[in-house]
Structure formats: structure tokens, C-alpha cells
């Protein structure tokens, strides 16, 4: 008998209902969908983040980890670089990838609409290193 045939597959798939994420998001702005901790992995975190209208994160990076965002709803400006000198306007349907140690910032310029992201990170440690230093007044926009 092969290992696959001997395994009990009942609990091998986890379905995370959108309603449970919506409930977890209330008042937090962030909810974990899957963190892979049940299998002993520490390598991936998948969740949702809502950015409030008119808000921006501080300049930060996620250490040695990579991160990818998918914009579900809304529009934002993503800035990156030593002084956040580069930028891109993103909207629903766009993906954003951050290499390790890249200083960046998410900025929701809309005064009334939140931005909703699905986030995948190569960690579930919640590493976010706040950075000081100069910030460019206007980033050079990259298409």
C-alpha cells in the first residue's frame, strides 16, 4: 500500500469561509486565512488586510521575508525605496510583490473608500521593521 493510499485525507484540506474572515476583520483591519502552523510549517501566511480611507502605513520592511498583495477592492499608491522615491498606483485586480528588506509603504489616498488586499507572506511571524529617515515628497511613478 502506498503512503498516499494509507493516509486519512479527511482533514487534509481546509476551507476558510469568507464570512468567518469578515467576522475576524471587524475592528482589526487584518485577518489570518491560513498560517500553515497546523503542519508545523512557519513558511507562509495568507490573510486579508483592509486599509482605511485616507490612511498610510509607516515606512517599513518585512526583514528576510517576501510578500505579495492582491488588490481585491479599491485603489492605493504603493511606494518603495530607501526614501520611498518610487511609486505605483494600484487598483482592484493588481498584484504587488515585495522582495526581502525593501522599504515600502501602502497609501490609500481615497477619502471615503477602503482598500482590501489578500496578502501572502513567506512567514507567519508578523515581522514588520519600522524605518526612520527621509521620505521623498513625490515618488517617481512606475507603470
C-alpha positions as CSV (number, residue, x, y, z in Angstrom):
1,X,0.0,0.0,0.0
2,X,1.4,3.4,-0.9
3,X,1.7,6.2,1.6
4,X,-1.0,8.2,-0.3
5,X,-3.4,5.3,-0.1
6,X,-2.8,4.8,3.7
7,X,-3.3,8.4,4.6
8,X,-6.6,9.7,6.0
9,X,-7.3,12.6,3.7
10,X,-10.4,13.9,5.6
11,X,-8.5,16.7,7.3
12,X,-6.0,17.4,4.5
13,X,-8.0,20.3,3.1
14,X,-9.1,23.4,5.0
15,X,-11.9,25.7,3.6
16,X,-11.9,29.2,5.1
17,X,-15.3,30.8,4.5
18,X,-15.3,34.5,3.6
19,X,-17.9,35.1,6.3
20,X,-15.5,33.9,9.0
21,X,-12.8,36.3,7.7
22,X,-15.3,39.1,7.6
23,X,-16.1,38.4,11.3
24,X,-12.4,38.2,12.2
25,X,-11.7,41.5,10.5
26,X,-14.2,43.5,12.5
27,X,-12.4,46.3,14.2
28,X,-8.9,44.8,13.4
29,X,-8.1,45.5,9.7
30,X,-6.4,42.2,9.4
31,X,-7.4,38.5,9.5
32,X,-5.5,35.3,9.0
33,X,-7.0,32.9,6.5
34,X,-4.2,30.3,6.6
35,X,-0.9,30.3,8.5
36,X,0.2,26.8,7.9
37,X,1.0,26.3,11.6
38,X,-1.0,23.1,11.9
39,X,1.5,21.2,9.8
40,X,4.4,22.7,11.8
41,X,5.4,25.0,8.9
42,X,6.4,28.5,9.6
43,X,6.9,29.4,5.9
44,X,3.7,31.0,4.7
45,X,1.0,33.4,6.0
46,X,-2.2,34.1,3.9
47,X,-4.7,36.6,5.1
48,X,-6.7,39.7,4.4
49,X,-5.9,43.3,5.2
50,X,-8.2,46.3,4.9
51,X,-6.6,49.8,4.7
52,X,-8.8,52.6,6.0
53,X,-9.7,55.5,3.7
54,X,-7.0,58.2,3.7
55,X,-4.5,56.1,5.7
56,X,-0.9,55.1,5.0
57,X,1.4,52.7,6.7
58,X,4.7,53.9,8.1
59,X,7.9,53.2,6.1
60,X,8.8,49.6,6.9
61,X,10.1,46.3,5.6
62,X,9.5,42.6,6.4
63,X,13.0,41.5,7.0
64,X,14.2,38.4,5.1
65,X,10.6,37.6,4.0
66,X,8.9,38.2,0.7
67,X,5.3,39.5,0.5
68,X,2.7,39.6,-2.3
69,X,-0.5,41.6,-2.3
70,X,-3.6,41.2,-4.4
71,X,-5.9,44.2,-4.5
72,X,-9.4,42.9,-4.1
73,X,-11.2,46.3,-3.9
74,X,-10.2,49.9,-4.0
75,X,-7.1,51.7,-5.2
76,X,-3.8,52.7,-3.5
77,X,-0.4,54.1,-4.0
78,X,2.5,51.7,-3.2
79,X,5.8,53.4,-2.5
80,X,9.2,51.8,-2.1
81,X,12.9,52.6,-2.0
82,X,15.3,54.0,0.6
83,X,13.3,57.2,0.8
84,X,10.2,55.8,-0.8
85,X,11.3,57.5,-4.0
86,X,9.5,55.0,-6.3
87,X,5.7,54.5,-6.6
88,X,2.9,52.8,-8.4
89,X,-0.8,53.3,-8.4
90,X,-2.6,50.0,-8.0
91,X,-6.3,49.0,-8.1
92,X,-8.6,46.0,-7.9
93,X,-7.1,43.1,-9.9
94,X,-3.4,44.2,-9.5
95,X,-0.7,42.1,-7.7
96,X,2.2,43.6,-5.9
97,X,5.4,41.7,-4.9
98,X,7.9,42.9,-2.3
99,X,11.4,41.5,-2.2
100,X,13.0,40.9,1.2
101,X,14.3,44.1,3.1
102,X,12.6,46.5,0.6
103,X,11.5,49.7,2.4
104,X,7.8,50.3,1.4
105,X,4.6,52.0,2.3
106,X,0.9,51.5,1.3
107,X,-1.1,54.7,0.9
108,X,-4.9,54.8,0.4
109,X,-5.4,58.3,-1.0
110,X,-9.2,57.9,-1.3
111,X,-11.0,59.8,1.4
112,X,-14.1,57.5,1.6
113,X,-13.2,54.1,0.3
114,X,-11.1,51.4,2.0
115,X,-8.6,49.2,0.1
116,X,-8.9,45.5,0.6
117,X,-5.9,43.2,0.0
118,X,-5.2,39.5,0.1
119,X,-1.7,39.1,1.4
120,X,0.7,36.2,1.1
121,X,3.9,36.3,3.1
122,X,6.8,33.9,3.5
123,X,6.4,34.0,7.2
124,X,3.8,33.9,9.9
125,X,5.9,35.8,12.4
126,X,4.4,39.2,11.6
127,X,7.8,40.8,11.1
128,X,7.4,44.5,10.3
129,X,10.5,46.6,10.8
130,X,9.6,50.3,11.2
131,X,12.1,52.6,9.4
132,X,13.0,56.2,10.1
133,X,14.7,58.6,7.6
134,X,13.8,60.9,4.8
135,X,10.7,60.3,2.7
136,X,10.5,61.7,-0.9
137,X,7.8,64.3,-1.4
138,X,6.8,62.9,-4.8
139,X,7.7,59.4,-5.9
140,X,8.8,58.6,-9.4
141,X,5.8,56.6,-10.7
142,X,6.5,53.3,-12.3
143,X,3.9,51.8,-14.7
